[in-house]
Amino acid sequence: MKSNLLINVFDTTCAVLSDDIAFIQEVHAGEVEAPGMDPAHELAQLKRKFELWKREFRVSFNEGFGANRLLSHKLLRPRNM
């Protein structure tokens, strides 16, 4: 089902974003060394990736929602005999 796929994509993306943000924060705080890494640049880049993902996810979600509504409508409509 598409809804299960969307849930998995959402959960995976949330986990990856959380890990990336935590790493950027650790580098910014000086807890981890990452030579040549600019935390501000990495954070801005991550934000752009998130905004793109959010738009794509919204489209997929709306497509799935529309398909579910159509299927529900067809299943609930009385059949002519």
Rosetta constraint file for C-alpha pairs under 8 A:
AtomPair CA 1 CA 5 HARMONIC 6.64 0.50
AtomPair CA 2 CA 6 HARMONIC 6.16 0.50
AtomPair CA 2 CA 64 HARMONIC 6.47 0.50
AtomPair CA 3 CA 7 HARMONIC 6.20 0.50
AtomPair CA 3 CA 64 HARMONIC 6.80 0.50
AtomPair CA 4 CA 8 HARMONIC 6.23 0.50
AtomPair CA 5 CA 9 HARMONIC 6.13 0.50
AtomPair CA 6 CA 10 HARMONIC 6.02 0.50
AtomPair CA 6 CA 57 HARMONIC 7.96 0.50
AtomPair CA 6 CA 60 HARMONIC 7.79 0.50
AtomPair CA 6 CA 61 HARMONIC 7.19 0.50
AtomPair CA 7 CA 11 HARMONIC 6.10 0.50
AtomPair CA 8 CA 12 HARMONIC 6.01 0.50
AtomPair CA 9 CA 13 HARMONIC 5.98 0.50
AtomPair CA 10 CA 14 HARMONIC 6.11 0.50
AtomPair CA 11 CA 15 HARMONIC 6.27 0.50
AtomPair CA 12 CA 16 HARMONIC 6.23 0.50
AtomPair CA 13 CA 17 HARMONIC 6.01 0.50
AtomPair CA 14 CA 18 HARMONIC 6.07 0.50
AtomPair CA 15 CA 19 HARMONIC 6.23 0.50
AtomPair CA 16 CA 20 HARMONIC 6.11 0.50
AtomPair CA 17 CA 21 HARMONIC 6.03 0.50
AtomPair CA 18 CA 22 HARMONIC 6.07 0.50
AtomPair CA 19 CA 23 HARMONIC 6.21 0.50
AtomPair CA 20 CA 24 HARMONIC 6.22 0.50
AtomPair CA 21 CA 25 HARMONIC 6.13 0.50
AtomPair CA 21 CA 43 HARMONIC 7.46 0.50
AtomPair CA 22 CA 26 HARMONIC 6.20 0.50
AtomPair CA 23 CA 27 HARMONIC 6.25 0.50
AtomPair CA 24 CA 28 HARMONIC 6.09 0.50
AtomPair CA 24 CA 39 HARMONIC 5.64 0.50
AtomPair CA 24 CA 42 HARMONIC 7.25 0.50
AtomPair CA 24 CA 43 HARMONIC 7.00 0.50
AtomPair CA 25 CA 29 HARMONIC 6.05 0.50
AtomPair CA 25 CA 39 HARMONIC 7.61 0.50
AtomPair CA 26 CA 30 HARMONIC 6.16 0.50
AtomPair CA 26 CA 31 HARMONIC 5.08 0.50
AtomPair CA 26 CA 32 HARMONIC 5.61 0.50
AtomPair CA 27 CA 31 HARMONIC 5.92 0.50
AtomPair CA 27 CA 32 HARMONIC 4.93 0.50
AtomPair CA 27 CA 33 HARMONIC 6.07 0.50
AtomPair CA 27 CA 34 HARMONIC 6.54 0.50
AtomPair CA 27 CA 39 HARMONIC 6.73 0.50
AtomPair CA 28 CA 39 HARMONIC 5.82 0.50
AtomPair CA 37 CA 42 HARMONIC 7.53 0.50
AtomPair CA 38 CA 42 HARMONIC 6.18 0.50
AtomPair CA 39 CA 43 HARMONIC 5.98 0.50
AtomPair CA 40 CA 44 HARMONIC 6.21 0.50
AtomPair CA 41 CA 45 HARMONIC 6.13 0.50
AtomPair CA 42 CA 46 HARMONIC 6.04 0.50
AtomPair CA 43 CA 47 HARMONIC 6.12 0.50
AtomPair CA 44 CA 48 HARMONIC 6.36 0.50
AtomPair CA 45 CA 49 HARMONIC 6.33 0.50
AtomPair CA 46 CA 50 HARMONIC 6.10 0.50
AtomPair CA 47 CA 51 HARMONIC 6.19 0.50
AtomPair CA 48 CA 52 HARMONIC 6.31 0.50
AtomPair CA 49 CA 53 HARMONIC 6.12 0.50
AtomPair CA 50 CA 54 HARMONIC 5.95 0.50
AtomPair CA 51 CA 55 HARMONIC 6.34 0.50
AtomPair CA 52 CA 56 HARMONIC 6.34 0.50
AtomPair CA 53 CA 57 HARMONIC 5.91 0.50
AtomPair CA 54 CA 58 HARMONIC 6.05 0.50
AtomPair CA 55 CA 59 HARMONIC 6.41 0.50
AtomPair CA 56 CA 60 HARMONIC 6.32 0.50
AtomPair CA 57 CA 61 HARMONIC 5.94 0.50
AtomPair CA 58 CA 62 HARMONIC 6.07 0.50
AtomPair CA 59 CA 63 HARMONIC 6.13 0.50
AtomPair CA 60 CA 64 HARMONIC 6.14 0.50
AtomPair CA 61 CA 65 HARMONIC 6.04 0.50
AtomPair CA 62 CA 66 HARMONIC 6.00 0.50
AtomPair CA 63 CA 67 HARMONIC 6.18 0.50
AtomPair CA 64 CA 68 HARMONIC 6.14 0.50
AtomPair CA 65 CA 69 HARMONIC 6.20 0.50
AtomPair CA 66 CA 70 HARMONIC 6.18 0.50
AtomPair CA 67 CA 71 HARMONIC 6.10 0.50
AtomPair CA 68 CA 72 HARMONIC 6.02 0.50
AtomPair CA 69 CA 73 HARMONIC 6.04 0.50
AtomPair CA 70 CA 74 HARMONIC 6.24 0.50
AtomPair CA 71 CA 75 HARMONIC 6.14 0.50
AtomPair CA 72 CA 76 HARMONIC 6.02 0.50
AtomPair CA 73 CA 77 HARMONIC 6.01 0.50
